[in-house]
Amino acid sequence: MEPNTKMGSNKTGIDMSPILSKEMIEGSKKLKLDGADGYTNLTLLEQFYLDNDDPLGSVPMPGTVKGVVKSATKMLTGHHPEVFLNKLGERLAFERSGVRIYEQLILKCEHMAANSMDGLKLPLEKLQEFHDQEAEHFYLLVECMETLGGDLTAQTPDADASGVAASGLMKVIMDPRTSVSQSLEAMLSIELTDNAAWELLIKLAEDMGLSDMADKFRHALQQENVHLETVKQWYEESVREQGIMRLS
Ligand SMILES: [Fe+2]
């Protein structure tokens, strides 16, 4: 069984302190949530920021217009290419993070094996294969961005939002204290998002008339489907294995 699942003392729940927890519950009932107690001020503060909201940024215009780009942009006439560039930039950043995530998981598994720790043993060669495919997807997106004349280093608004959303999941995987099973749960969320995002990117490329790109994205999606199914299976095995061991 993984160390994170073993029984230990209660350090976070209220059951360890029945007297103080009773006081805390009584105190919370006395707390007024309106009037001049700070709550109203907080609401006003939130309203202020909502009223004065700025967007996360803007999609950088392509800086270069080459021959290929000209034909591509011709096809984009009547559309909003910035929507596609925004999502392309998001996927590019996400796949780059995907490479780092698999690197961390490989490190975690190697450490587990080197120290004979309990837990599901993941096949390192499969993890390496997924890692390499994430890198392959990153370079595919680099190629597409270059074709459209986009700036590879620019962070698009949706890349920003998606990066913030994924940051918690990445922290789980990067944390040396988390188990392989806990990391796999975070990986599952990442791969689910990744899958849906590639499906959308294919549709956007088709909408833009970029069928060659859409075909390349379909190949990436096929690989992502395998990542998703495999990670889901590993995660389920890692949890169920612990449950079975506990009963024996
Ligand atoms: Fe993936």
Boltz pocket constraint, residues with backbone or C-beta under 6 A from the ligand:
constraints:
  - pocket:
      binder: B
      contacts: [[A, 98], [A, 130], [A, 134], [A, 191], [A, 194], [A, 223], [A, 224], [A, 227], [A, 228]]
      max_distance: 6.0
